[in-house]
Amino acid sequence: MKVLFTHDYGEEKFSEIESLGFEVLYIKEKDLKESDEIYDIDALVCYNPFGKVDIDKMTNLKLIQLSSIGIDQVPLEKLIGKNTILSNNKGGYSIPMGEWIVCKILDIYKESKTIYSNQSEHSWELIKSLEELPGKKVGFIGTGTISTEAAKRLQGFDVNIKGYSRSGNSKDYFDEVCKVEHLKETIGELDIVVVAAPLTDETFHMFDYELLKLMKDNSVLINVSRGELLVEEDLIDLLEEGKYKGVALDVVKNEPLSRDSKLWDFSNVHISSHNSWLSNMRSVRRYNTILENLKRLVRGEKLKNIVDIKKGY
């Protein structure tokens, strides 16, 4: 079998893949283009080459293994009815993203931006408006591995943790899980809202002015999912109205965020450049998932992290 990698995992790891019986082909994703040598592959390990090559021509393709958790870059319609398995990197970045969520909650309630600003100005000034977390209600939109890792790390803070999912099924580390269809009627009870749902047709622009307005005044909004889940213009309008205690955005609609975006200038908005997934362990976890799935492909076993192509998650 032949596998195409669009990221360089190094000679040692490629040799390990070859020992499974694969012919390894490596082409940088930015250099990928139409060619005969890529169209007979059995497996594609990538992030987003789909605008450069036509997967319809990959007639032997048995597996697309994504390096990302999100799948919105994949032309799912081209996979319907085919024997190609789509697998993502579910869980691969969930620990650092869970840590980032906790970090931003603390940054906002402990007013870190003001503290750092005071330091840069050599200003010794008490900040008397700091808040504690006990008793706060945290709502996670999506109860996947990212939310679970964050909820796990919030256990020692005496907060109430509520999850919203399609199924409403209970999960470890959540005090309560309900169906996402009940979000509008209960979002006003939450002190902190964490957006961690995948981008789908149903979640696109889910957080519009109407839903954002229903949030509690002086609440906290955090987005680690995709920028398109929020209507950015509506969020800006509400920020200008003084709605939120703090907003933390690791993702925005158009990345990189335009230098003239109003979002940069709000003192209560924390912007990070889609950085929450990065950590010293990211490559280790990503490669281990790839290796395990390629082993299972050779053995004819069920793969990990299979995406339901028809449902889009």
Residue pairs with C-beta under 8 A, 6 or more apart in sequence:
1 21
1 22
1 23
1 42
1 43
1 62
1 297
1 298
2 22
2 23
2 25
2 40
2 41
2 42
2 43
2 60
3 17
3 22
3 23
3 24
3 25
3 41
3 42
3 43
3 44
3 45
3 294
4 25
4 26
4 27
4 38
4 41
4 43
4 44
4 45
4 46
5 14
5 24
5 25
5 26
5 27
5 45
5 46
6 26
6 27
6 28
6 29
6 32
6 44
6 45
6 46
6 47
6 49
7 28
7 29
7 45
7 46
7 47
7 67
8 26
8 28
9 283
9 287
9 290
13 287
13 291
14 24
14 26
16 291
17 24
17 291
17 294
18 24
20 294
20 295
20 298
21 298
22 42
22 43
22 294
22 298
25 37
25 38
25 41
27 38
29 46
29 47
29 48
29 49
29 52
32 38
32 49
32 52
32 53
33 52
33 53
34 52
34 53
34 54
38 53
38 58
39 57
39 58
39 59
40 58
40 59
40 60
41 58
41 60
41 61
42 60
42 61
42 62
42 63
42 297
43 61
43 62
43 63
43 64
43 65
43 294
43 297
44 55
44 58
44 61
44 63
44 64
44 65
45 65
45 67
45 290
46 64
46 65
46 66
46 67
47 66
47 67
47 68
47 73
48 68
48 73
48 74
50 73
50 74
50 75
55 61
55 64
55 75
55 78
55 79
55 84
56 78
58 84
61 82
61 84
62 83
62 84
62 85
62 297
63 84
63 85
63 87
63 293
63 294
63 297
63 303
64 74
64 79
64 84
64 85
64 86
64 87
65 87
65 289
65 290
65 293
65 294
66 74
66 86
66 87
66 88
66 89
67 89
67 92
67 286
67 290
68 88
68 89
69 88
69 89
69 90
69 91
69 92
69 93
69 94
69 145
69 146
69 198
69 277
70 88
70 198
70 199
70 226
71 86
71 88
71 198
71 307
71 312
71 313
72 198
72 199
72 200
72 226
74 86
76 86
76 309
76 312
79 86
79 309
80 309
80 310
85 303
85 306
86 306
86 307
86 309
87 289
87 293
87 303
87 304
87 305
87 306
87 307
88 305
88 307
89 285
89 286
89 289
89 305
90 144
90 145
90 304
90 305
91 145
91 285
91 289
91 305
92 282
92 285
92 286
92 289
93 146
93 276
93 277
93 278
93 279
93 282
93 285
94 144
94 145
94 146
94 148
94 149
95 149
95 279
95 281
96 276
96 277
96 278
96 279
96 281
96 282
97 146
97 149
97 150
97 196
97 224
97 276
97 277
98 146
98 147
98 148
98 149
98 150
98 151
98 152
98 153
99 149
99 150
99 153
100 224
100 250
100 272
100 275
100 276
101 146
101 150
101 194
101 196
101 222
101 224
101 276
102 150
102 153
102 154
104 222
104 246
104 248
104 270
105 133
105 138
105 154
105 192
105 220
105 222
106 112
106 133
107 113
107 246
107 248
107 270
108 220
108 245
108 246
108 248
108 268
108 270
109 130
109 131
109 132
109 133
109 220
109 245
109 246
110 130
111 127
111 129
111 130
113 267
113 268
113 270
114 127
114 267
115 127
118 124
118 125
118 127
133 157
133 158
133 159
134 157
134 158
134 159
135 158
135 159
135 160
136 157
136 159
136 160
136 191
136 192
137 159
137 160
137 162
137 189
137 190
137 191
137 192
138 151
138 154
138 159
138 160
138 161
138 162
138 190
138 191
138 192
138 194
139 162
139 163
139 164
139 186
139 187
139 190
139 192
139 193
139 194
140 147
140 150
140 151
140 161
140 162
140 163
140 164
140 174
140 194
140 196
141 164
141 180
141 183
141 193
141 194
141 195
141 196
141 197
141 206
141 225
142 163
142 164
142 165
142 195
142 196
142 197
142 198
142 225
143 163
143 164
143 165
143 171
143 174
143 177
144 196
144 198
146 196
146 224
147 163
147 194
147 196
148 171
148 172
148 173
150 194
150 196
151 161
151 163
151 173
151 174
152 172
152 173
154 161
154 173
155 173
159 192
160 175
160 176
161 173
161 174
161 175
161 176
162 174
162 175
162 176
162 177
162 178
162 186
162 190
163 171
163 174
163 176
163 177
163 178
164 177
164 178
164 179
164 180
164 182
164 183
165 171
165 177
165 179
165 180
166 179
166 180
167 179
168 177
168 178
168 179
169 177
170 176
170 177
171 177
178 186
180 197
183 211
184 211
184 214
187 193
187 211
187 214
187 215
188 214
188 215
188 216
189 216
190 215
190 216
190 219
191 216
191 219
191 220
192 219
192 220
192 221
192 222
193 215
193 219
193 220
193 221
193 222
194 222
194 223
194 224
195 207
195 221
195 222
195 223
195 224
195 225
195 229
195 230
196 224
196 225
197 203
197 206
197 225
197 229
198 225
198 226
198 312
198 313
199 225
199 226
199 228
199 229
200 312
200 313
201 312
203 225
203 229
204 228
204 229
205 228
205 229
205 230
205 231
206 229
206 230
207 229
207 230
207 231
207 234
207 235
208 231
208 234
209 231
209 234
209 237
209 238
212 221
212 230
212 231
212 234
212 235
212 238
212 243
213 238
213 243
215 221
215 243
215 244
217 243
218 244
218 245
219 243
219 244
219 245
220 244
220 245
220 246
220 247
220 248
221 235
221 244
221 246
221 247
221 248
222 247
222 248
222 249
223 229
223 230
223 248
223 249
223 250
223 251
224 250
224 251
224 276
225 251
226 251
227 249
227 251
227 252
227 253
227 254
227 255
228 253
230 253
232 252
232 253
232 263
235 247
236 262
236 263
238 244
239 247
239 262
239 263
239 266
239 268
239 269
244 268
245 268
246 268
246 269
246 270
247 266
247 268
247 269
247 270
248 269
248 270
248 272
249 263
249 269
249 270
249 271
249 272
250 272
250 274
250 275
250 276
251 274
252 261
252 263
252 271
255 273
255 274
256 273
257 263
257 264
257 271
257 273
263 269
263 271
264 271
289 304
289 305
292 304
293 303
293 304
293 305
296 302
296 303
296 304
297 303
307 313
